[in-house]
């Protein structure tokens, strides 16, 4: 089935260049020049992936991303002129799956789009009901439902991004194993690790903020110094 991509970019020259290139890859393309019209398109159409600029008129890219994440786990690839580490950390922290800086290679953009869609497809397949095992993974007050793709703590729902869900699931199904950052990245992002700890650090930090009673003294996700992270023991 043809995948539908939403390009959210107010620079018409860049939007046209990206759209033309991805059209040749066989995708269906929609384009929005600001966050409000992008959100309207997203709510009206079935979108499989979003290519998002951050500096948009009106509703900016960060606010648009937060609204999307309240509704969906759709893959979001940020393409922005903001190239600072803080900007990247914020983009990933608010739920983006990947981050590229302008100027960028169309070949690399296409490869990252393909990779994100492939990961999303695998993730969707993993989330299907498994009649051979319970879809619920539990530890202490947390219940992760791999069928409904939900997390609850003491019966209260906790909203996770796709990557946060996958990281927690990885730890829950391997309760006694310590994972290095490289192993987490390879398992969750499904691509080679090049030593950039920032993406892992941001996602672990935000996951702790959501599930821990005191993120400064985590019980669910423990740091294993010199190695990485593991599930806590109760």
BELPE-V895713 format. One record per residue. RES is the residue in one letter. OMEGA is omega in whole degrees, -180 to 180 (none if undefined). NEAR is the number of other C-alpha atoms within 10 Angstrom. D_FIRST is the distance of its C-alpha to the first C-alpha in Angstrom with 1 decimal. Layout:
BEGIN
res=RES omega=OMEGA near=NEAR d_first=D_FIRST
res=RES omega=OMEGA near=NEAR d_first=D_FIRST
END
This chain:
BEGIN
res=X omega=-179 near=4 d_first=0.0
res=X omega=-180 near=8 d_first=3.8
res=X omega=-176 near=13 d_first=6.3
res=X omega=-179 near=17 d_first=9.4
res=X omega=176 near=23 d_first=12.7
res=X omega=177 near=23 d_first=16.1
res=X omega=-180 near=24 d_first=19.1
res=X omega=-171 near=26 d_first=22.3
res=X omega=-178 near=27 d_first=25.1
res=X omega=174 near=19 d_first=28.3
res=X omega=-172 near=12 d_first=29.2
res=X omega=180 near=12 d_first=27.7
res=X omega=179 near=10 d_first=28.3
res=X omega=-180 near=13 d_first=26.4
res=X omega=180 near=19 d_first=23.5
res=X omega=179 near=14 d_first=23.4
res=X omega=-180 near=11 d_first=23.7
res=X omega=-179 near=18 d_first=20.9
res=X omega=-179 near=20 d_first=18.5
res=X omega=-178 near=13 d_first=19.4
res=X omega=-178 near=16 d_first=18.9
res=X omega=173 near=19 d_first=15.4
res=X omega=179 near=12 d_first=14.4
res=X omega=176 near=9 d_first=15.5
res=X omega=176 near=11 d_first=13.2
res=X omega=180 near=11 d_first=10.2
res=X omega=167 near=17 d_first=9.6
res=X omega=-173 near=16 d_first=10.3
res=X omega=167 near=18 d_first=13.8
res=X omega=-176 near=17 d_first=16.3
res=X omega=175 near=20 d_first=19.8
res=X omega=-176 near=20 d_first=22.7
res=X omega=179 near=18 d_first=26.3
res=X omega=-175 near=22 d_first=27.6
res=X omega=-178 near=27 d_first=26.9
res=X omega=180 near=18 d_first=27.6
res=X omega=177 near=15 d_first=25.2
res=X omega=180 near=24 d_first=22.5
res=X omega=178 near=17 d_first=23.2
res=X omega=178 near=11 d_first=23.1
res=X omega=-178 near=16 d_first=19.6
res=X omega=-179 near=19 d_first=18.4
res=X omega=-178 near=12 d_first=20.0
res=X omega=-173 near=9 d_first=18.6
res=X omega=171 near=11 d_first=14.9
res=X omega=-177 near=13 d_first=12.2
res=X omega=-178 near=19 d_first=12.5
res=X omega=179 near=21 d_first=10.9
res=X omega=179 near=22 d_first=13.8
res=X omega=170 near=25 d_first=17.2
res=X omega=-165 near=23 d_first=19.4
res=X omega=168 near=29 d_first=22.8
res=X omega=-179 near=28 d_first=26.2
res=X omega=-175 near=24 d_first=29.1
res=X omega=-177 near=19 d_first=31.8
res=X omega=175 near=19 d_first=30.6
res=X omega=179 near=13 d_first=33.0
res=X omega=177 near=12 d_first=33.6
res=X omega=-174 near=17 d_first=31.3
res=X omega=-174 near=16 d_first=31.0
res=X omega=-180 near=24 d_first=28.1
res=X omega=179 near=21 d_first=29.7
res=X omega=176 near=15 d_first=30.2
res=X omega=-180 near=19 d_first=26.7
res=X omega=180 near=22 d_first=25.4
res=X omega=178 near=14 d_first=27.8
res=X omega=177 near=14 d_first=26.6
res=X omega=-177 near=19 d_first=22.9
res=X omega=174 near=20 d_first=24.0
res=X omega=-175 near=11 d_first=25.8
res=X omega=-166 near=11 d_first=22.6
res=X omega=172 near=12 d_first=19.8
res=X omega=-177 near=20 d_first=19.1
res=X omega=178 near=21 d_first=16.3
res=X omega=178 near=25 d_first=16.9
res=X omega=177 near=26 d_first=19.5
res=X omega=178 near=24 d_first=20.7
res=X omega=173 near=24 d_first=24.1
res=X omega=-169 near=23 d_first=25.4
res=X omega=173 near=22 d_first=29.0
res=X omega=177 near=15 d_first=32.4
res=X omega=-173 near=15 d_first=33.9
res=X omega=179 near=13 d_first=34.5
res=X omega=179 near=10 d_first=36.9
res=X omega=179 near=10 d_first=36.5
res=X omega=179 near=11 d_first=37.1
res=X omega=179 near=15 d_first=34.3
res=X omega=-180 near=22 d_first=31.8
res=X omega=179 near=18 d_first=33.2
res=X omega=180 near=14 d_first=32.8
res=X omega=178 near=25 d_first=29.2
res=X omega=-179 near=24 d_first=28.3
res=X omega=179 near=21 d_first=30.6
res=X omega=172 near=19 d_first=29.0
res=X omega=176 near=25 d_first=25.7
res=X omega=179 near=27 d_first=24.0
res=X omega=-178 near=21 d_first=22.1
res=X omega=-175 near=19 d_first=23.4
res=X omega=175 near=21 d_first=25.9
res=X omega=179 near=20 d_first=26.6
res=X omega=177 near=15 d_first=29.7
res=X omega=-4 near=11 d_first=30.3
res=X omega=-175 near=10 d_first=30.8
res=X omega=178 near=12 d_first=27.8
res=X omega=177 near=11 d_first=26.2
res=X omega=177 near=13 d_first=22.9
res=X omega=178 near=11 d_first=22.3
res=X omega=178 near=11 d_first=22.9
res=X omega=179 near=18 d_first=20.8
res=X omega=180 near=15 d_first=17.8
res=X omega=-179 near=12 d_first=18.7
res=X omega=175 near=17 d_first=19.1
res=X omega=179 near=21 d_first=15.8
res=X omega=-179 near=14 d_first=14.1
res=X omega=-180 near=15 d_first=16.6
res=X omega=179 near=23 d_first=16.1
res=X omega=178 near=18 d_first=12.4
res=X omega=179 near=13 d_first=13.2
res=X omega=-179 near=17 d_first=16.1
res=X omega=179 near=19 d_first=14.4
res=X omega=178 near=13 d_first=12.0
res=X omega=-180 near=12 d_first=15.4
res=X omega=179 near=15 d_first=17.2
res=X omega=179 near=13 d_first=15.0
res=X omega=179 near=10 d_first=15.5
res=X omega=-177 near=13 d_first=19.2
res=X omega=-180 near=15 d_first=19.6
res=X omega=-178 near=13 d_first=18.9
res=X omega=177 near=14 d_first=22.2
res=X omega=-176 near=11 d_first=24.3
res=X omega=-178 near=7 d_first=26.8
res=X omega=-178 near=6 d_first=29.0
res=X omega=178 near=7 d_first=29.9
res=X omega=179 near=11 d_first=30.4
res=X omega=-176 near=18 d_first=27.6
res=X omega=176 near=15 d_first=30.4
res=X omega=-174 near=15 d_first=32.0
res=X omega=167 near=15 d_first=35.4
res=X omega=180 near=15 d_first=38.1
res=X omega=-175 near=11 d_first=41.1
res=X omega=-175 near=12 d_first=40.0
res=X omega=173 near=19 d_first=36.3
res=X omega=178 near=20 d_first=33.6
res=X omega=-179 near=21 d_first=30.0
res=X omega=-178 near=19 d_first=27.6
res=X omega=174 near=21 d_first=24.6
res=X omega=-178 near=15 d_first=23.2
res=X omega=-179 near=12 d_first=23.6
res=X omega=-178 near=19 d_first=23.2
res=X omega=174 near=15 d_first=26.6
res=X omega=175 near=22 d_first=30.0
res=X omega=176 near=16 d_first=33.4
res=X omega=-175 near=17 d_first=36.9
res=X omega=178 near=9 d_first=39.7
res=X omega=180 near=10 d_first=37.4
res=X omega=-177 near=11 d_first=36.3
res=X omega=175 near=12 d_first=32.7
res=X omega=-178 near=13 d_first=32.0
res=X omega=179 near=18 d_first=28.9
res=X omega=169 near=21 d_first=27.4
res=X omega=-180 near=22 d_first=24.9
res=X omega=-177 near=20 d_first=22.2
res=X omega=178 near=24 d_first=24.5
res=X omega=179 near=23 d_first=27.5
res=X omega=-177 near=21 d_first=26.0
res=X omega=178 near=19 d_first=25.0
res=X omega=-180 near=19 d_first=28.5
res=X omega=179 near=21 d_first=30.3
res=X omega=179 near=17 d_first=28.3
res=X omega=-180 near=18 d_first=29.2
res=X omega=-177 near=20 d_first=32.8
res=X omega=-179 near=21 d_first=33.0
res=X omega=176 near=12 d_first=31.8
res=X omega=-167 near=13 d_first=34.3
res=X omega=-177 near=14 d_first=37.2
res=X omega=-175 near=12 d_first=39.9
res=X omega=173 near=13 d_first=38.2
res=X omega=-178 near=18 d_first=38.7
res=X omega=171 near=19 d_first=35.8
res=X omega=177 near=16 d_first=36.4
res=X omega=178 near=20 d_first=34.4
res=X omega=-180 near=18 d_first=32.9
res=X omega=178 near=15 d_first=31.8
res=X omega=-178 near=20 d_first=30.3
res=X omega=-179 near=22 d_first=28.4
res=X omega=-178 near=13 d_first=27.1
res=X omega=-174 near=14 d_first=26.0
res=X omega=-180 near=20 d_first=24.4
res=X omega=177 near=19 d_first=23.1
res=X omega=177 near=15 d_first=22.2
res=X omega=-176 near=12 d_first=23.8
res=X omega=-180 near=11 d_first=27.3
res=X omega=-177 near=14 d_first=30.1
res=X omega=173 near=8 d_first=32.3
res=X omega=179 near=9 d_first=35.1
res=X omega=-178 near=11 d_first=33.9
res=X omega=-169 near=12 d_first=35.1
res=X omega=-178 near=15 d_first=34.4
res=X omega=179 near=18 d_first=30.9
res=X omega=-178 near=20 d_first=32.1
res=X omega=-179 near=14 d_first=35.3
res=X omega=-178 near=19 d_first=33.7
res=X omega=178 near=21 d_first=31.2
res=X omega=-180 near=20 d_first=34.0
res=X omega=-179 near=15 d_first=36.4
res=X omega=177 near=18 d_first=34.1
res=X omega=177 near=23 d_first=33.3
res=X omega=178 near=21 d_first=37.0
res=X omega=-175 near=14 d_first=37.7
res=X omega=-171 near=16 d_first=35.5
res=X omega=-176 near=21 d_first=36.7
res=X omega=172 near=15 d_first=40.2
res=X omega=177 near=12 d_first=43.4
res=X omega=-176 near=11 d_first=44.8
res=X omega=179 near=16 d_first=42.3
res=X omega=177 near=10 d_first=45.4
res=X omega=-173 near=11 d_first=46.2
res=X omega=176 near=15 d_first=42.9
res=X omega=-177 near=17 d_first=43.1
res=X omega=180 near=24 d_first=39.5
res=X omega=-175 near=22 d_first=38.4
res=X omega=174 near=16 d_first=41.3
res=X omega=174 near=17 d_first=41.9
res=X omega=-171 near=13 d_first=43.2
res=X omega=-179 near=8 d_first=45.2
res=X omega=-180 near=7 d_first=44.6
res=X omega=-177 near=12 d_first=41.4
res=X omega=-175 near=16 d_first=38.9
res=X omega=174 near=19 d_first=38.0
res=X omega=177 near=22 d_first=38.3
res=X omega=178 near=23 d_first=38.2
res=X omega=179 near=17 d_first=41.5
res=X omega=-178 near=12 d_first=43.8
res=X omega=none near=7 d_first=45.3
END
